[in-house]
């Protein structure tokens, strides 16, 4: 039995982590900006905090809280990410050391490796960091700070870099893809044959359970995915199939699609839909003996059916 603090439990990933670990019998404490219950701690990435006393009964911290999108234009974007994702993370870890917490699991991002694997091998945990924006830079800095702290103090640090996470309740980009595929009109993605790695939320939370207790997980960076990369056309066909949508895909040359997006000022959309972003999880599987419990097909079906039930 372990006492585990999970941050970011108001978000999609954090709430799923909490639910998974509760079912496994762990004693879970959550964080909230305004804590109201006995099993909650008040914690806000944007405000000073001192949790040393409250952390003295905690064995493991799973830190999933992060600022992903900056909404406040009054503060520079770089400064917001720096303070919330880097400085607050290191401060929490330092307080964890003072309180005697044994392990700190940090949910980072594959964006620390870079934005694309088009024209190169899949990302691996041994790659040098190559963050391209303020968000991924803040995550990379937090990773380095945590590993430095581990080396100095003995705190066990586990760093996880997931690609795009999806599942029932997901919002943002993946939800938009599902909505698009469920509309009854033709979609011009039939000839897009890229490869992208994703991770189903239940596969991620299954791995996090390994990260909580496995002795070999400590002080390393781990890449995970569904271990079944999909092209944009394959992804849309699966969503159409499981939603019984009347939409269908037609072919236009991928190069033409990319050029058209760029002419329309949508370069980022072209990269997400047509570019490669593959993750090599061979090392994770071999060292930790972990394989994703759900296939990509099972995961997408579960996600789409959940989406349909709500909309």
N, C-alpha and C positions, 0 to 999 in steps of 0.2 A: 504494500500500500504506500503510495506517494502522495504528498500534498503538492498540487501543481497550481501555479498562478498563470492564467492565460490573459494576455492583453489583446485589445482589439476585438472584444467579443460582441460589439455592436455591428461588426462588419461580416461579410459573407464568409471569409476564411476563418476568422476568429470564432464566430459562433458555431461553425461546423467542427472546429477543433474541440471546443468545449463539449459539444454534444457527444462526439466520439469518445472522448476520454471519460465522460460520465458513465457511458454504457460499459466501459471496461473496468469500472469500480474505483477509479481514482477520486480523491477528494479535490474538487476544483474550486478555486477562488477566481472570480472575474474582476476586471477593472471597468469602471464607468467614469465618465466625466463628473457625474453627480451620483455617488454611491448611496443607495438607500437600504440595502439589505446586509445581513451579517456575512454573507459569502462574497461580498464585493469590496473592492478597494477603490478609493478615488484616485484617478490617474488621468492626466491630460498632457499629451506630448508638447503642448504649447505653453504650459505653465510650470513653474518650479514645483518640485515634489520632494518629500522625504518619507520613504516607506521602510526604512531600516527596521523599525520595531515590528511592523506588520509582516515583514518578510522572514522573521526568525523561525516561523513554523513551516516555511515553504522549502521543499526539496528541489523543485525544478521550476524554472520560469520559461514559458513559451511566449516569445515576444513577436506577435503578428501585427501589432498596431503600427501604422505608418501613415504619413501624408503622401497620397498618390497624385491628387489633383489639387493645385493651389487655386482657391476661390477668392482670396482676399488680395485685391490689387494694390492695397496700401503698403504691403510689405514685399520687398524684392523676392522673386521666386527662389533664387539660389539660397537666400538667407532662411526662408521658410523651411526648405528641405534640409538644410544644414542643421538647424536647431532641432527640428522634430525627429528626423530620421537618423541623424548621426549623434548629435550632442545628447539628446534625451536617451537614446539607446545606451550609450556609454555610461551615462549617469545612473541609469537603472542597473546596469551590470555592476558598477562599482558599489552601489548600495546592496546589491545581492551578495557580493563578496563580504562586505561588512556584516551582513546578517547571517552568513554561513550557508547560503544557498549552494547546492552542489553543482547544478548543471543549468546552463542557459542556452535555450534553443532559439535561434534567430531565423525568422522567415525573411530571406533576402529576395533576390530576383535574378532571373537569367539575364536581365538587361545589364547586369554587372559584366557579363562576358562580352556583350555587344548587341547590336540590333539585328544582325542577319548572318546567316551562314551561306548565303549565295556565293558560289565560286570557291568554297573552302570546305574543310571537314567539319562535321558536327562539333558543337561546343563540348568541352570536357572540363572537369574540375581542376585540371592542371594548367589550363590556359591562363595567361596573364590577364588581369582585369582590363577591360576596354570600354568603360562606360562612355556614353555619347551625350547624355543630358544631365541636368542638375539632379533629377530623381535618382538615376542609376549611380551617379557619382556619390551621392549621400549614402546609398546602400553599400557601395564599395568601401567608403571610409569607415562605416560602422563595422563591416567585416574585419578590416585590418585592426581597428581599435579593440575589438573583442578578442581577436587572437593574440594581440599584444598583452592584453589584460590577463588572458589565460596563462600565457607564458610566465608572467610575473607573480601570479597569485595562486594558481592551481585550480581556478574555476574551470569546469569542463564546458567548453563552448561547442555547440553543434550548429553549423550554418547550412541552410537549405536554400537552393536557388531553383524555384519552380518556374516553368514557362507559364503561359496563359492558363489560369485555373478556371474550370467550368463545372457546372452541376446544377441541380435544382436550386432555384433562388438566385442564380447568377444574374448580374446586371451588365451594363456597359457594352463592350464590343461583342461579346459572344451572344448576349441577348438580342442585339441588333441583327446578327446573322440569322438567328432563329426566326425572328419576326419577318425578315426579308424572304427567307425560304418558304414561309407559310403563306405568302401572298400568291394569288393565282395568276401570275403572269410570267413570261419567259425571262430567264436570267442569263447573262452573257459570260458564264464562267465555265462552260463545258470543256474548254481547251487549256485550262490552267492546271499544269501538272507539277506544281511545286511540292515541297515537303515541309511540313511544320509539325513540331512537337507540342502537345498539350498535356495537361494533367487533370484528371477527374478529381473532384474534391474528395471523394471517398478513398481514392488512391493516395492522395496527399495526406489525409488524416491517418490512414493506415501506416504510412511511413513515419509520421510524427510519433506514433506510439513506439516504433523502433528507436527513434531518436531519443526518446525519454529514458530508455533503459539499457540500450546496447553499449557495452564497454568500448567497442571499436569505433563507435560513432563520434566520440569526443575529440575535439580540437581538429576537425576536418571540415571540408566543404563538400556537400553532396548535391549532385544533380539528379533530378527525378523527372519522370514523364510517364505517360501511359504505355511507353515502349512500343508504340504503333503509330508512326507518323502518317499524317494524312495530307493530301493535296486539297486545295480549296474546292475543286470540283467533287472530290470524294466526300468532303464534309457536307457540302450542300445536298448531294444525293442522299446521304444518310438522313439528314434532317427532313428532306422531302418525303422519304420513305416512311419514317416513323411518325410523321405528322399527317400522313395521307393528304398532303398538299397537292393541288393541281398545277403547281409551278413545274417548269421543266427547264433544263439547261440547253443552251445552244452555243455553238462554237464561233468565237472570233479569235484570230491569232493573238497569243499572249503579248507579243511585242507591241501590237497595235493597241491593245487594251492599256498597257503601261504608258505608251506615248499619249494616249487620249487623257488619262488621269493627270499626267504632268501638265498638259496643255490647259486643263481645267483647274490647275493649282492644287491637285489632290495627290501629290507625290507620296505622302504617308499612307494613304489608302492603297495605292498601287503596291507599295512594299508589303503591306500586311496581307493583301490578297494574292500577290504573285511571287513574293520573295520566299526564300527558304529560311527556316529557323529550326534547326535540328539539334537535339540534345542527346549526347551519348551517355547512357546510364549503365554501361557494362561494369564499370568500377563499383558503382553502388550495389549492383546485384551480386557481384562476386564477393565483396568484402563483408557486406551486411546480410547476405543471404535473403535479400528482399526481392520479390516480384510483385507487380501491381495485381491486386486481386480482381480488378474489373478490366475487361477489354474495352477498347475504344468504342466498339459497336454497342456493347452493353451500357456503357456510360452515356453515350449520346442518346440512346433510346430512353433511358431513365430521365435524362435532362429534358428532352423534348416532351415526353408525356407529362412531366411535372409542369412544364411551361403551358401546355394546352389546358391543363386542369385549372390554371389560374386566370387564363385569358379566354 
